[in-house]
Amino acid sequence: MTIIVTGAAGFIGSNIVKALNDRGEQRIIAVDNLTRADKFRNLVDCEIDDYLDKTDFVERFTRGDFGKVRAVFHEGACSDTMETDGRYMMDNNFRYSRAVLDACLAQGTQFLYASSAATYGGSERFVEEREVEKPLNVYGYSKFLFDQVVRRVLPTARSQVAGFRYFNVYGPREMHKGRMASVAFHNFNQFREQGKVKLFGPYNGYAAGEQTRDFISVEDVAKVNLFFFDHPGKSGIFNLGTGRAQPFNDIASTVVNTLRDIEGKPPLSLAELVQEGTIEYVPFPDALRGKYQCFTQADATRLRAAGYDAPFMTVQQGVARYVRWLNG
């Protein structure tokens, strides 16, 4: 039976395609916008049955051109939190998502989609409840607004609708994302190019490099998506983070020490890395003031209650794996 992945050439979408391939699924329709053609590299080692541009997909899916579709993994979105074109963001992330959702509901197709921790904005609580959702930018608002639509349809939906609020995802196949790639990716490249890693200095009561996020490996993200794919009776909106916040200093020191290990050198403490200038702190940028989440930590209660009980990798485990992958 056919499986559709939107945003299939993107970061999380391509990892889901590869994870599906690894379990023998090859009848996959990849949907994306390849105006930025370099994203094709994410699918080179994947097996797909067909490719469609995102502009052609919804109308054909609504018409039933693809026959019986088991599931749609809807990962396609503009994920640039600095995007200021609200019309583009809402058309791409909200209106398009509504059309895909409506088609899935009409056809009884499992609908698994990407939401975001950006829906919480400046909140200090990260639980899937309306009162703590305070997006700080139009990206977060577009995801928030679609989640409200999902909440309204869930009581009457006759097929699975499952949304995942991704926290800070890192891992393979994100090279095309540019400035929106993970801090682990940027730290790796900075160290390779400059011999040091740059982090934000003190801001909003947090010491240098101590702004803290819930960092999750894309490997774990794919596993959760496939768990729900295998359990079509489970619906809802779920946080997808480790439930364990770690500072940016942990990312930087893991990147550097993994590369040191590859070169046969012993690890250094954070203080030693700062002292020798391998980790450098830069002033917090004015453009991000008031729009930046200094702390995120997923409340994983609902995810665990849904039956997902596998452990999540720590930064030290997941980033070390990722650095070795990047290093080739």
Order of alpha helices (4+ residues) and beta strands (2+ residues): beta-alpha-beta-beta-alpha-beta-alpha-alpha-beta-alpha-beta-beta-alpha-beta-beta-beta-alpha-beta-beta-alpha-alpha-beta-alpha-alpha
